[in-house]
Amino acid sequence: MNMRVVFVSPSFYPAFHYGGPTFINRSFCRAMAEHENLELEVLTTDANGPGQRIDSQAQKQQREGYDITYCRRWFSPDIAPGLCLRLWGKIRNADVVHLNGVYSFTTIPTLAFCKLLKKPLVWSTMGGLQRWEGTTRVRAKRVWERICNWLSSPELVLMHVTSEQERTESVEKVPNASAFLLRNGIDVPTLLDHRNEDSKDVLRLLYIGRLHPIKGIENLLTALTMVKSRVNLAICGEGDLDYESHLRALVARLGLTEIVRFQGQVDGEIKESHFREANLCIAPSFKEAFCTVVLESLARAVPVIVTTGTPWQRVEERGCGLCVDNGSTELANAIDRAAGLALTEMGLRGRAWMQEEFSWSQIADEMIETYKVLTTHQTREPQPFTKPEAA
C-alpha cells in the first residue's frame, strides 16, 4: 500500500522571489516522487512576493511527477482562503503531513488540523525559529510560537532541522515538538568547462540570495573598501524595495559604483552564467539555518567564503572555502587571502564533496525512513519520537 504524503507550503516553485527554499523544496519533492509506494501531493499558494503571483494555469502544463495545487492568494504575503478549505480533506486522507515554514498563513491551520485528526507531521522550519540581534517583531513571533507549541505534541510533531544550532534554538521555541537533523541536498549539474580560473587580474565575487539585513550585505560592501586586491562584486537577488534602495545608496556613498553591480533576481541560464563567471561566492550572513547558495556554488566548482553564522565551518576542513566572522575587517582579510589561493582546485574539491554527501536521493531515502518510523510510531502507545541520527 502506498504511503500518502501531503506537502503544505506557503509558496512553491517557481516562486523565485523567496530564493533558496523554492529550489530546495522543488528538488526535495522531485526526489521523493521518484520512490515507489509513495504518493506525494503539494498544497500551496500562488504567492511570489509582494504584488506578484505565479501563473498557476501555465504551471499545470509542467510535469513534475506529483500533483501541485496552487491556491489563489487573496491577501499578502500568502493568505489564500482556498487553501484552508482544501486543507482538512488533504490532511484527513494523508498518512503523513509535511509542513514547510513557520510564520506563514499555512502554519497554524496545518498544526491544528493534524492535532484534531491525530496525523503525524514533519515540520521543516527552514531556520525560521532562529534568532539574531536584528530580529524584528519579536513579541508577535513569541505569541505565534506559543500557539504553535500548544498545537504540538512530541509524539505527533517532528521538526526537521539542518544543523545542531537550529535544533537547539527551535526546541527552545517549541518545546512540545520533537526534532531531528537531516541536511538538505543539491542537484549537481554537469560542468560545461573549467572557466573558474584562479584570478590573475580581477577577483570576481558573487553574492546570490535574498536582500535582507540578516544577510550581512552591508558588512560585505564595507569590506570592499578595505581589500587590497582588485575585485568586483555581482549582487543577485531581490528584497524589500526600501532595503534595496538603502543598499544602492550605500554603494554610492562608499564609492563602489564601479565595482558593484546589482543584477536583480536571476534564474535559469542567467543564474548559471553568474556562477560560471565567478571566482568566489560569498555568504556574509549573521545567521543561517542552512544557506543553500553554498551548496549551489560548490556543486558548480565555485569556492566560497562563509561566516561563522552559517553551518558551513567544514568548508575549511574540506579545502573548498574560508570561514570567518562576518565583520567587515574579517571579510576583507578573507577576500585578500582567497586572491592568492588555488581557487580552481578548491572549487573542484567542493564539487566532489557535494557529490559524495549531498545527493537528493540520499536525503529522500532518509526522509522516507523517517516518515515510516513516524507512522509506525502512531500505532504504539504515544511517546516522544526518537530516531537514530543521520551521519
Order of alpha helices (4+ residues) and beta strands (2+ residues): beta-alpha-beta-alpha-beta-alpha-beta-alpha-beta-alpha-beta-alpha-beta-beta-alpha-beta-alpha-beta-alpha-beta-alpha-beta-alpha-beta-alpha-alpha-alpha
